[in-house]
């Protein structure tokens, strides 16, 4: 393994692990804030217990996320000094703002965890909302930095090699809004389905447990709402990518030739040597419509991109198919759950639906990982699109493979410990049943 591949692999591993906690930092506070609001509105103490249980899980995930986030900040400098030397001054604003958001999140979380019965109820709920908003802000600033790597703006290289920087234009680059909205909504979808799936599992074993009915209803509400809204944010990104990163879009869709009435491909396997995609189901014209709003619009293919400038088509296309497939499955379950909820005026708990939610519990997190694979691998061989190649940004230090092994072992231990702690929280959840058959969440 070359040092470049080892550095990329270590960064990918760190990002893949940390993003799970970033997603939880947005989704979990939303669940606990809704649960506490339901308690304040109804006086039902079980909603308070649900909020407290979710808050403990949030604290565990926040602690581990803080560790992995710190590791990532060091890796940027240690593995990619060429990138930081050039981009560090440009990205100083979003990175520093992310730090402020992180500290606010920690403060609000501390108040929320230890403020039960110590601060006014409304102020306590406000602290939960503060955790939510600061968690979203923290992730948004990082996503803005990533969007800049895809859309480098807000700077001018002077004749002497120095930079004139507009930090606001850099942070709020053309791709920032779409990427932030898509990431935030993906977090809500992921945690909504994960929470609904966990509570559904316990309801399949004990359908009358009111604690899990309450938790399941709130998580299902978030999952349904976010899953139905997510395709809109995905469309915004697709349109922008078509203009700003046509090679990424072509790789995601395995589009080799310039083509009008370009199809969306479902499945298929890219044959790189012969520049074709085998075994795909094609929907003619749909890609042209999604990218440019016109079925006759020409979608550029990879054949016009020099071979050395092409991303790994097999990886990008496969990841894109995984992301879209899981998103469609979650949207389908969301439509069914939403329709049943409207019809019955309470959260549906049909066993078939509960099993579907259990099976899709990890789907959102897997889709997030696949989506970030498309975003990052789809930009290669550039670390900054059209400006700096990844090979020019990597550290000249040798022996990165050993570091990769150490980090992999560390993340494996952290992952096992985190899962054990979270399992303990759910296993210790109260068992509460209604006094009669009429009880419902």
N, C-alpha and C positions, 0 to 999 in steps of 0.2 A: 504494500500500500504506500503510495506516495504521500509526502507530507501535506500536499495540497488536499488530497482526498481525505486524509486523516483529520485535517483541520475542518474541512467542510462537514465530515461525519460527526465530529465532536460538537460543532455548532448546531447541526441539525438535531442531534440527540438532546442537547440542552434546551433548544427551543421547543422541541416536541414535548419534553417533560414539563417545562415551565408553563407552556400555554394552557395546560389543563388547569393549573392553579389560577392563571389570569382569567380564564373563563368562569371558574368558580367564584372569583372575586367580584364578578359582575352579576352572575345569576343567583347565587345563594342569598345575598342581601335583599334581592327583589322578593324572593320567597318569604324570608322572615319578616320583611316590612309588610307584605300583604297579610301574613298570618297575624301579626300584632294589630294591624288595622281592623281585621275581622274581630279580634278579641275586644278592642275598644268599642266597636260598633255593637256587638251582640252580647258582650259580657260572658261568653262561653269560655271557660277557663282552659278548655282543650286547645283552643287556638293559641293561647299564651304558651302552653306546654310545647306545641309544635314549633313556635317561634324560638323558644329557648333551646330546643333540641337542634334546630337548624343553625342557631347562632354558635353553638359549641362546635358543630361541624365546620362552620365558616372560620372560626378561630384556628382550628387545626390546619385547614387548608391555607389560611393566610400566613401562618408561621412557616410552613414548608415553602410556600410561594416566595416569601421574603428571602429565604436561603437561596433558592434556585435563581431568583432575579438578581441577587448580588453576584452569583457565579457568572451569569450572563454578562453583567457589566464589566467584570474583569476579563472575560474571554474576548470581548470586543477589542480591548487594547492588546492583550497578549497574543491572540491568534491573528488579528487583522490590523496591524499597526499602519499599513499603507492606507487602509480605508479611514482609520481614525485621524491620521495626519491630515488628510484632505477634508473629510466630511465632519470631523469633530467640531470645528467652529460653526459650521452651518447648522448642525443638529443640536447645538448646545441648548437652544431654547426649548424644544420639546423634551429633551432628556432631563433638563433641570425642572421643568414643570411637572414631569412625571414624578420626580422626587418629592416635590411639594404635595402632590396628590396622594402619594403613598403615606406620607406622615399624617395627613389629615385622616386618611382611612384608618390608620392605626389608632389615632386619638378617638375617633367616633366609635370604633369597635370596642375600645376599652370602656368607654362610657356605656355602651350597649350591654356588654357582658356583665359589668359590675354595678350597673345603675338600676337594676330591677328593684322596685320599692324604695329606692334612694333618691330618685329624681321624679318630678311630675311625669305622669303617664305620657302626655303629649310630647314633652321634651325627650322622653326616652324613645318614643317612636321616631321623633325627628332625628335622633342619633342614628337609628337604623337607616333612615333615608340618607343621612350623611355618608354612611358606609357605602351605600349603593352608588351615590353620585360620585364620590371620590374614587371608588373602584372603577367605575365607567371612565372617569376622567383619566385615571392612571393608564388604563389600557388604550384610551384614545390617543394620548400623546405619543405612546410608543408606535401605534399604528400609523400616525402621521409621519413619524420618522421613516417607517418602512415604505409608506407611500411616496416619500421623497426619493427613496432609492429607485422606485419605479418611474418617478416623474421629477427628475432633478431640476428644480427651478430656484429662483431667489438668490442667485449669486452670479458674479461676473469674474472671470479670471483676467487679471490685469497683465499688461505686457511684461512686468517684472516677476510674474508668477504669483503675486499676492492675490487675495480674494476681496472683492467688495460684496458684502452680504446684506441681504434684506431678510432677517430672520422670520418675520411674519409671512412673507411670500413663500419662504422655504417650508415653513411648518404647514401652512394652509395651501399646499400645492394642489393642482387640479384633481389629483386622485384621492386626496385625503378624505373628503366627505363620503364618497362611496365606500371606501375601505372601512372607515370607522363605523358607518351605519351597518354594513354587512357583518363586521366582527361583533358588534354589540348584540345584534339580533341573533347571530349564531350562538353567542353565549347564553341568551335567554332560551333559545330552542334546546340547546344541549342540556342545561341544568333542569329545564322544565321536564324533558323526557326522562332524564336520569332520575329525578325525584319521583315522577309519576311511576316509573318502572319499579323503583324500590318499594314504594308504598303498595303498588299493585301486587308485588310478590307476597307481601305480608297479608294483603286482603284475600288472596287466593287460598291462604292457609287459615285465615280467620276473617271472614267477610264482615262480621259484626263489630270488629274493633273500631271504635269511634276515633281513636287517635289517628289511625292510618286512613280512615275515611276523610278526616279533615285535611291531612297532609296530601292525600291523593287528589282531592278536589282542587286545592290551590295549585299544585304542580301541574295538573292537567290544564287548568285555566291558562297558565303561563305558556305551556307547551303548545296548546292549540292556537293561541293568539300569535305567538312568535313564528310558528311554523307556517302560518298562512301569510304572514307579512314578509317573510324572508325572501321569497322569489322576487319581490319588487326590488330589494336592495341588490340581489344578484344581477338583475337586469341592468341596473345602473352601472355596476362594475363591468359587465360584458360590453356595454356601449363604449365606456371609456377605454377599456383595454383594446378594443378594435382600432381606435385611433392612436393611442399612445404606445402600445406594445403589440403590434400585429403578429409578431413571431410567437408570442406567448399564446395568443388566441388560436393561431394556426396549429400550434403544438397540442393545445388542449383538445381541439376538435379533430386532430390528425388530418388537417387540410393541407394537401401537398401542392395543388395547382391553383393559380388564380382562377376564380370561378364566379360567375353570376348564378343566381338561384342556388347558392351554396347550401348544402344540406347540414342539418344537425345529425351527428352519427351517434347511434346508441350501440354501445359495445364496440367490437372490432379490435383488431390487433395491427398496429402500424408495422409495415414491412419497410424498414429504413433503407435497405439496400436498393429496393426497386421503387421507392417513393410511392407507396400506395398503402391503403388500409383495407385489410381483409376482414370478412365476416361481420361487417357492421350493418345495422339496420339504418337506412338513411331516410330522413324526412326532408324532401327537396324544398329549397328556398327558405327554410326556417332559420338557418344561421344568418343569412343575408338580412332577414327581417329583424332578428334579435340584435344584430350588430349595428345595422344602419337604417332600420325601419323601412326597408324596401326590398322585396324579393328579387328584384333585378340588380341590386347593388353588387358590385364585385368585391369579393372577400379575398385578400391577398393570401397566397399559399406559401409554404415553406421553401418551395423550389426557387424562389427569388432571393432567399436568404443564404449567404455564403455558409458552407458546411461548418466552418469553425465558429460561426456566430449562432448556430442553431442550439436550442435547448434539447435535453434528452426527451425525444418525442414519446418513447414508450412509457417512461415514468410519468410524464405530465399528463398524457392522455388517460392512462390507467387511473391516476389519482383523481382526475376530473370526473371520470365515469363513476368512481366510488362515491365522490361527494354528491354528484347529481342523483345517483340511484338512491342513496340514503335520504337525501332531502325530499325526493318524491315519495318515498315510503312514509316518512314522517308526516308530510303534508296530507297524504291519503288517510292516515290514521287520525290526523287532526280534523279533517273534514267530517269523518264518521263520528268522532267524539263530540265535535261541536254541534252537529245536527241532532244527536241524541240528547245532548244537554239542553238545547233549545226546546226540543219536543217534550222532555220530561221535567224541565225546570229544576234539575239537580244533576250533580256530576254522575255520569253513567259508570256503572260498575259491572257491566256484562262480562262474564268470564272470558269470552273470546277477545273482547277489547282489552281486558286486563292482561291476558297472555301476550297480545300484540305489544302492549306497553312494556312488558317485561323484556321481550325480545329486542325491542328498539331502545331499551334504556341506554346502552352505550353508543347508539347510532350517531347522536349529535356530536359526541366527542371524537368519534372516528371521522366524521365528516369535516370537523374542524382541522384535524391533522391532515386529511387529504387536501383540503382547501389551501392550507399553508404550504403544502408540498407543491401545488400548482403555482402559487404565488412566488415561491423562492426558486424552485428548480426551473420554472418557466422563464425566469429572468436571466438564467445562465446563458453564456459564460460571463455575464456582467454582474458585478456586485453593485455598481451604480449604472443604471441603464444608459448605454451609449457613451459613458464617460470613463469608467474604470473597470477593467477585467478583474475577476476574482483572483486570478493567478498573480496579478500585480499588487494585490492587497494583503496576501498572506505573509505570515512571519517567516523570516529566513532561518529561524531556529529549527534544528532537526529533532527527531524523536517524538513527534506528536502522537504517533501510534500508541506509545506507552501511556501518555496522558489520556487518550481515548478510552483505553481499558480501565483505567482508574476511575474516570468519570462514570463509565457505564456501571461499574460495581457500586459506586456511591448512589447513583440514581435508583438502582435496583433495591438497595437497602432502604432508601427513603420511601420508595413506592410501597414496599411491603409493610413498613411501619405505619405509613399513612392509612393504608387500607385496613390494617388491624384496628387502629384507633377509631376510624369511621364505623367499622362494623360493630365495635363495642357500643357506640352511641345508639345505633339503631336497635341492637339487641336489648339494650336497656330501656327502650321506649315503653311507656305504660300500656297496659292492656285494659281498656275501658269499653264496656258493652252497654247498649241502651237497656232501659228497664223493661221495654216491651218491643214488639216486632216493628213498631212504627218509627223507631229512631232512624234518622237519615242525616247524612252529611250535607 
